[in-house]
Amino acid sequence: QVQLVESGGGLVQAGDSLRLSCAASGRTLSSYAMGWFRQAPGKEREFVSAISRRGGSTYYADSVKGRFTISRDNAKNTVYLQMNSLKPEDTAVYYCAASVIGGSYYSQKTSYDSWGQGTQVTVSS
């Protein structure tokens, strides 16, 4: 099973940018489709973005489309989430996740086999 570690979170102001990283170990990242989810206090964990194994296909939640960009560097075993024009409603713990199956169910938590511990993103108004 692949181990995932997120980094790059922090406290920023509305309109600022952050780049999250998810470093994988234990298995080759190219074996997995990857996703980012987030969970705000008192809310369910929700889908943010996903990327196919080779990076040819990307997917976004409507709430982040046009502001966030997912990418991956399989040679570095790392997935990124570039977050621009951040809003207070983006405040959450962000998790990366790895999926062996990939495919059409990229937005469903149950499609993912491994999860990181999360990194906090706080956006002040």
Steps between C-alpha positions, in 0.01 A plus 500: 500500500625846420569749780403862440619816675349842426677830553467865404197603701489818704321820590445744214275791412216493252634531147835342582642178359636178646647188348439172677726202444434132557808282515459126451719219625485124507358462152547666163262791472433434133303192604231720651245756400519776757249727663474792738216528749430749775308504824381812679396488867160340541477404133545188295824438316447622146665449165724778371699367205639186341757403240550185296809282529696672227345842552308507174164552666412737781176561685380777729213578730293792371594703806871503406488482122706778347684571827670169586732292284603143568820358356739213561864417453528124498879517487490681835212289635314821579160649429427870527199721550553860399235714666451856378250770592434331831176574681406463866271212401808308383604466864528131580737213559617380160570133440660325208394148411610223266274278296599171339180486300479859378243544228158662509447505875782744572281725716396225740698445818441126480701483178820582689714247682759711678477838670745750640469657844388837364631855499310800635414789271352809663390798294420820686270767361 
